[in-house]
Each structure stands twice: as structure tokens, then as C-alpha cells.
Amino acid sequence: MNTGALAGLKVVDLTRVLGGPYCTQVLADHGARVIKIEPPQGDEVRDWGPPFHGDDAAYFIGVNRNKEAMALDLTQQAGRDVLLQLLANADVLIENYKPGTMEKWGLGYHEVLSAQFPRLIHCRISGFGSDGPLGGAPGYDAIVQAMAGWFSVNGVQGGEPTRLGVAMVDMGTGLYSAVAILMAALERQHSGLGQYIDMTLFDCAVSLMHPHVVNFNMSGDIPVPTGNAHPNISPYETFRTRTVDIFIGAGNNRAFEKLCQFIEAPELLDDARFVSNASRVANRAVLKVELESRLIRLDGAELAEQLLAAGLPSGPIYNTAQVVAHAHTRHRKMIVEKDWYKMTGIPIKFSRTPGSVRTLPPVFSEHSQKILKDAGFSEEQVQNLIDAGIVPLSRR
């Protein structure tokens, strides 16, 4: 089996919950050796169920494959000494402790780690960073969604501010962090030096507020929820048909012309209200009525397939079960199964060095003894660390 594009990269992972673990799973899927170090009480998302497999929730299982797991009490100096030994030949340290925690433990990048391990890349994920008006404040996905404006543009027009149903602040920060780590690793090939990466949920959430922030900066108009409609494109939303609702996106004049011809509504092309995207956006409500008056006669699922075949973006609205069962999901290997494990697949498809699911998500402290021995600890030293509670083998 190909070991992946990141084979040889060693990552010491001190993260928990979602953003950091999602980042390191991406790296692990592509061959990085990820050592997941949990506190004695474990990563709390092991408890975020049901559903569970054994003692671990699906929430944990979904973002922790291909990793080795150990437990370490970093509140004690002996635990911090173990971590320093693990970092001796590591490429990356990633953590999401509250800003200041690593410094309090004598493990700050600028004060200690950069001098001791000059090639180390240290990525910190926090809610808001360590300084500024919100510096040091705790950050969680939904809180940052609210504070970065996501609630204000999500949902139906006139409705209450609504949380996005996917934890995209956490997962988006995880993806940004993976990109940042790989950038730093590439730069290190030239400089020979690692660096500190300051990633925050807030920064990533604001960055992902496209096109709302840029629209506001250009117009001064505060964006509002538009339901399923796109604020800058029309038609680009859900439409009723005789059978099911479908989503149609006609992002330019040629696509709109093809849509009108397909649903036998050529007269709309000569209507001054619909001659350009800007005019269609301005007359969105009227255009939707005109289109639905034709679409309501048609079978939506069949129409969506026909539109796709004709090169027009469209699709039925599936629930999760339908997505998992869909033939294209299977064809793209976006559901992977290994023994009892059945989770989402790997979206990055390399031609020569594909990612792979090599090992299943580890149980708590599963690899502690192996990791310590690999790092040069003797059997006696390993047993002493276990007996002292520095390396617990079961959750406290």
C-alpha cells in the first residue's frame, strides 16, 4: 500500500474536539505519522454520543483515524519532559489549548521550543488569539458563527438568526491549518527553520464570510438572510416541481438561456427584467414565480438529472441517508468501510500517492507504550511513568 504524499512527516497532536483533530486526520490520511496525545481524562468528544462504538462516540471516530494515541499528564513536569523528548524528531506540534497554557508550562514556542527545536513547526488553534480585544477568550464553533456574522446571513428572510447545520468554523479552521502547516513545511525546505502558526476560529470564520463581507465593503448594505437563494446570482436557489424541490444554479446568461429553452420558456429571454444577472437578481422574486409556473408541471428528480446531463448545474435535495447510499458517493469512495468502521472517505485524490485508511481510530492510550519505546524510553522508564500516573492507560 502506498504510504501517501506526507510519509515521513511526524506530527505531535495535542488537539481535541474537532478543528485540530480534523486537521491532523487530513495529514494522517496522506501518510503523516500523527501521535495524538490526550490528557488523562481523554478527548471529551469520545463522550459526545450517541451513537457509540464501544466507549467512543461516532463524533470522535469520524476525525481520528490513522493516528497513534497516548495519554500524558502535561500538568506535571515529568509529563512535559516526556513531551520534549517526543518533539526531538518531530516536524509539527499542533495544539489548541487556551492561549498562555503552553507558556505557563514552560513550553512556549518563542521562549523555549524555537531555540530547542529550530526546525519545529508549532501550530496553535485558538478561538480569538492571545491578544486584541477578544484575546484569550474561549471560542466554540457556534459562538464564533454568531460573532463572525454567519447567523445573520443564514436562514430565511425575516426569520431568526440561524446556526449553520455543519460545524464549518471548526472544520474550516482545520482545513486552513492543514494548508498552513504544509506551507511552513515547504518553506522550511529553503530556510531550514520552523515557525509559529497562529490560527484562530474567528479569523477563519471572517475569511469564509464570502461574499457577504466584500458585498458590504463595496455597497455599505448590511447582508440579510436570503434563504436558499444566492445574494449575487439568480436563478440560484431551490424551486418547487410537481414531485420534489430541486436546486438550480444558472450563473450566467448562457446557462439561463439553456434553462429557459429546456423548460420551454423562451419568452423569458426577451423579458427586460431578466436580460442580465444583475436584472435577474433585482427581480428575483418575480423570476422565481415565472420559473416555478413552468417547473410545477415537471418531475423534479427526473428534471434534475436531465439538466445535469445537459450541462446545467442542478440537483435534488437529499437527506444524509440518500447521500450515503448514492451511487456517485460510492463511486468516488466517499464512504469507506473497514471492519466495523464506516465513515466519510478521503476527498483529496492523488494519482500516484493516494491517501488511505490504514488504521482505525485508536482507543484511549492505545499506543502509549509503543510510542514511548520508539522515543527511546526503556521498559523500566515506561512502567515508572505508568505507575506514577504520568502516562495513564485508562481514562480518569
C-alpha positions in Angstrom: 0.0 0.0 0.0 1.3 3.5 -0.9 2.2 5.3 2.3 1.0 8.7 1.0 2.3 12.1 0.0 3.2 13.0 3.6 5.1 9.9 4.5 8.0 10.8 6.8 6.2 13.8 8.4 5.9 13.4 12.2 3.1 15.3 13.9 2.7 15.6 17.7 -1.0 16.3 18.1 -2.2 17.9 21.4 -5.6 19.0 20.0 -9.0 17.8 21.0 -12.7 18.3 19.9 -13.0 19.0 16.1 -10.9 21.6 14.3 -7.4 20.3 15.3 -8.3 16.6 15.0 -9.9 17.2 11.6 -6.6 18.9 10.5 -4.4 16.1 11.7 -6.7 13.4 10.2 -6.2 15.1 6.8 -2.4 14.9 7.4 -2.7 11.3 8.7 -4.8 10.2 5.7 -1.9 11.1 3.5 0.8 9.3 5.3 1.9 11.6 8.2 2.7 9.9 11.4 0.3 11.6 13.9 0.8 10.9 17.6 -2.4 12.0 19.3 -1.7 12.9 22.9 -4.7 13.2 25.2 -5.0 14.5 28.8 -5.7 11.8 31.5 -9.4 12.5 31.2 -9.3 11.9 27.4 -10.6 13.9 24.5 -14.1 14.8 25.6 -15.6 14.1 22.2 -15.1 10.4 23.0 -18.3 11.0 25.1 -20.3 13.1 22.6 -22.8 10.5 21.7 -24.9 8.5 20.9 -24.1 6.8 18.7 -21.1 4.9 20.1 -18.8 2.1 19.1 -17.6 0.6 22.3 -16.7 3.6 24.6 -16.2 6.1 21.8 -18.7 8.3 20.1 -19.1 8.5 16.3 -18.1 12.2 16.7 -14.7 11.1 17.8 -14.4 8.2 15.5 -15.1 10.4 12.5 -12.0 12.6 12.8 -9.3 10.4 14.4 -8.4 7.5 12.1 -4.8 6.8 11.0 -3.4 8.1 14.4 -1.5 6.6 17.3 -2.8 7.5 20.7 -1.2 8.0 24.0 -2.2 9.8 27.2 0.1 12.2 29.0 -0.4 14.4 32.1 1.2 17.7 31.0 0.3 19.4 34.2 3.2 17.6 35.8 6.8 18.4 34.9 7.6 14.7 34.2 4.8 14.7 31.6 6.3 17.9 30.0 9.7 16.2 29.9 8.2 13.3 28.0 6.6 15.7 25.5 10.0 17.4 24.9 11.6 14.0 24.2 8.8 13.2 21.7 9.4 16.6 20.0 13.1 15.8 19.5 12.5 14.4 16.0 9.0 15.8 15.3 8.2 18.1 12.4 5.0 19.6 13.7 3.4 20.3 17.0 -0.2 21.3 16.9 -2.3 22.2 19.9 -5.5 24.1 20.8 -5.0 24.9 24.5 -6.2 28.2 25.8 -3.6 30.8 24.8 -0.9 31.1 27.5 -1.2 27.5 28.7 1.9 26.2 26.9 3.8 29.3 28.1 2.7 28.6 31.7 4.0 25.1 31.4 7.4 26.4 30.1 6.7 25.2 26.6 6.1 28.5 24.8 7.3 28.5 21.2 9.2 31.8 21.3 10.6 31.3 24.8 11.6 27.6 24.6 10.6 25.4 21.7 12.1 27.5 18.8 15.5 27.5 20.4 15.4 23.9 21.4 13.9 22.6 18.2 14.6 25.2 15.4 13.0 23.1 12.7 9.8 22.6 14.6 6.6 24.0 13.1 4.2 24.9 16.0 0.6 25.5 15.0 -1.8 26.8 17.6 -5.5 26.9 17.1 -7.5 29.1 19.4 -10.8 31.0 19.4 -9.6 34.5 19.1 -5.8 34.5 19.5 -3.8 35.7 22.5 -4.1 39.5 22.1 -6.6 42.1 21.0 -10.0 43.0 22.5 -11.0 39.3 22.5 -7.6 37.8 23.1 -7.7 34.7 25.3 -11.5 34.3 25.1 -12.7 30.8 24.6 -14.1 30.0 21.2 -16.5 27.4 20.0 -17.9 26.8 16.6 -21.4 28.2 17.2 -20.2 31.1 19.3 -17.8 32.2 16.5 -20.5 31.6 13.8 -22.6 34.1 15.7 -19.8 36.6 16.3 -18.5 36.4 12.7 -21.8 37.2 11.2 -22.8 33.7 10.0 -26.1 33.6 11.9 -27.1 36.9 10.4 -27.0 35.7 6.8 -28.2 32.1 7.4 -31.9 31.1 7.3 -34.9 32.5 5.6 -35.6 36.2 5.1 -37.4 37.7 8.1 -36.6 34.6 10.2 -34.5 34.4 13.3 -30.7 34.3 13.1 -29.8 30.6 12.5 -26.7 28.5 13.1 -25.2 26.7 10.1 -26.0 23.0 10.5 -22.4 21.9 9.8 -19.5 22.8 12.2 -17.8 24.7 9.4 -15.9 27.2 11.6 -14.1 24.3 13.3 -13.7 22.2 10.1 -12.8 25.3 8.0 -10.1 26.2 10.6 -8.9 22.6 10.5 -8.5 22.9 6.7 -6.8 26.3 6.8 -4.4 24.9 9.5 -3.5 21.9 7.3 -2.7 24.3 4.4 -0.7 26.5 6.7 1.3 23.5 8.1 2.1 22.3 4.6 3.2 25.9 3.6 5.5 26.1 6.5 6.9 22.6 5.7 7.6 23.7 2.2 9.2 27.0 3.3 11.4 25.0 5.7 13.0 23.2 2.8 14.6 26.5 1.8 15.2 28.2 5.2 15.8 25.1 7.3 13.7 26.7 10.0 10.3 26.0 11.5 7.9 28.7 12.6 4.9 29.5 14.8 1.4 29.5 13.1 -1.3 31.5 14.9 -4.6 30.1 13.7 -8.0 31.3 15.1 -11.5 30.3 14.6 -12.5 33.9 14.4 -10.1 34.8 11.6 -11.0 31.8 9.6 -14.8 32.4 10.0 -14.4 36.0 8.9 -12.4 34.9 5.9 -15.1 32.4 4.9 -17.8 35.1 5.0 -17.7 35.5 1.3 -19.4 37.2 -0.5 -21.1 39.0 2.4 -18.2 40.9 3.8 -17.0 42.0 0.4 -20.5 42.9 -0.7 -20.9 45.1 2.5 -17.5 46.8 2.0 -18.4 47.7 -1.6 -22.0 48.7 -1.1 -22.5 49.6 2.6 -25.6 47.5 2.6 -25.8 45.0 5.5 -26.4 41.5 4.2 -29.5 39.7 5.3 -30.7 36.0 5.0 -31.9 35.1 1.6 -33.0 31.5 2.4 -31.6 29.2 -0.3 -31.0 32.0 -2.8 -27.6 33.3 -3.6 -27.2 37.0 -2.8 -25.3 37.7 -6.1 -26.7 35.2 -8.6 -30.2 34.5 -10.0 -31.6 32.0 -10.6 -29.6 30.1 -7.9 -31.9 28.6 -5.4 -34.5 25.9 -4.7 -37.6 25.6 -6.9 -40.8 23.6 -6.5 -41.6 21.0 -9.1 -44.5 18.5 -9.4 -42.7 16.0 -7.2 -39.8 17.3 -5.2 -37.9 20.5 -4.6 -34.7 20.8 -6.6 -31.8 23.3 -6.7 -31.0 25.1 -9.9 -28.0 27.3 -10.5 -27.8 29.3 -13.7 -24.8 31.6 -13.1 -24.5 33.3 -16.4 -26.6 34.3 -19.4 -25.7 31.2 -21.5 -26.8 28.9 -18.6 -30.1 30.9 -18.2 -30.8 30.7 -21.9 -30.3 26.9 -21.8 -32.6 26.6 -18.8 -35.3 28.6 -20.5 -35.1 26.6 -23.6 -35.1 23.3 -21.7 -38.3 24.1 -19.7 -39.9 25.6 -22.9 -40.0 29.2 -21.6 -38.1 31.1 -24.4 -40.2 34.2 -23.8 -38.4 34.9 -20.6 -35.2 35.6 -22.6 -36.9 38.6 -24.2 -38.2 40.0 -20.9 -36.3 43.1 -19.9 -36.4 42.1 -16.3 -34.3 39.1 -16.9 -31.7 40.1 -19.6 -28.7 40.1 -17.3 -27.7 38.6 -14.0 -27.9 42.0 -12.3 -31.5 42.4 -13.5 -32.4 38.9 -12.6 -31.1 39.5 -9.0 -33.1 42.7 -8.8 -36.2 40.8 -9.9 -35.5 37.6 -8.2 -39.0 37.0 -6.7 -40.8 37.6 -10.0 -38.3 35.3 -11.8 -38.9 32.6 -9.3 -42.7 32.8 -9.9 -42.2 32.6 -13.6 -39.9 29.6 -13.4 -42.0 27.7 -10.9 -45.1 28.2 -13.0 -43.3 26.0 -15.6 -41.4 23.7 -13.3 -44.6 22.8 -11.3 -45.7 20.6 -14.2 -42.4 18.5 -14.2 -41.0 15.6 -12.2 -38.2 17.2 -10.2 -35.9 14.3 -9.8 -36.1 13.4 -13.5 -35.7 17.1 -14.5 -32.6 17.5 -12.3 -30.9 14.5 -14.0 -31.8 15.9 -17.4 -30.5 19.3 -16.6 -27.2 17.9 -15.3 -26.8 15.8 -18.4 -27.4 19.0 -20.5 -24.6 20.7 -18.5 -26.8 22.8 -16.2 -26.0 22.7 -12.5 -29.0 21.3 -10.7 -29.8 18.6 -8.1 -32.5 17.2 -5.9 -32.3 17.9 -2.2 -31.1 14.7 -0.5 -31.1 13.8 3.2 -28.0 12.2 4.8 -29.2 8.6 4.2 -29.7 9.3 0.5 -26.2 10.9 0.2 -24.6 7.8 1.8 -26.5 5.4 -0.5 -26.0 7.4 -3.7 -24.1 5.6 -6.4 -21.8 8.5 -7.1 -20.8 8.7 -3.4 -19.8 5.1 -3.6 -18.1 5.6 -7.0 -16.0 8.4 -5.6 -15.2 6.2 -2.5 -16.6 8.9 -0.2 -17.8 6.2 2.2 -15.0 3.9 3.5 -15.6 0.7 5.3 -13.1 -1.3 7.3 -14.3 -4.0 9.8 -16.9 -2.1 11.9 -15.7 1.3 10.7 -17.9 3.1 8.2 -17.1 6.8 7.8 -16.6 9.5 5.2 -13.8 8.9 2.7 -10.8 10.9 1.5 -11.7 13.9 -0.8 -8.1 14.6 -2.0 -7.4 12.2 -4.9 -3.8 11.9 -5.9 -2.8 9.9 -9.0 0.5 8.5 -7.6 0.3 8.9 -3.8 -3.3 8.4 -2.7 -4.4 8.7 0.8 -5.6 5.6 2.6 -7.4 4.4 5.8 -4.6 2.3 7.3 -5.6 2.1 10.9 -8.9 2.7 12.7 -9.4 5.4 15.3 -7.5 4.4 18.5 -9.0 3.7 21.8 -7.7 5.8 24.7 -3.9 5.5 25.3 -3.8 2.5 22.9 -0.2 3.1 21.7 1.3 4.8 24.8 3.9 2.1 25.5 4.9 1.7 21.8 5.3 5.5 21.3 7.5 5.8 24.4 9.7 2.9 23.4 10.0 4.3 19.9 11.2 7.6 21.6 14.0 5.8 23.5 12.4 5.2 26.8 13.4 1.9 28.5 10.8 -0.6 29.6 11.5 0.4 33.2 11.1 4.1 32.5 7.8 3.4 30.7 6.5 1.4 33.6 7.5 4.1 36.0 5.6 6.7 34.0 2.5 4.5 34.0 2.8 3.8 37.7 3.2 7.4 38.5 0.1 8.3 36.5 2.1 10.5 34.1 1.0 8.1 31.3 -2.4 6.7 32.3 -3.6 3.7 30.4 -7.3 4.3 31.3 -9.3 7.4 31.5 -9.6 9.3 34.8 
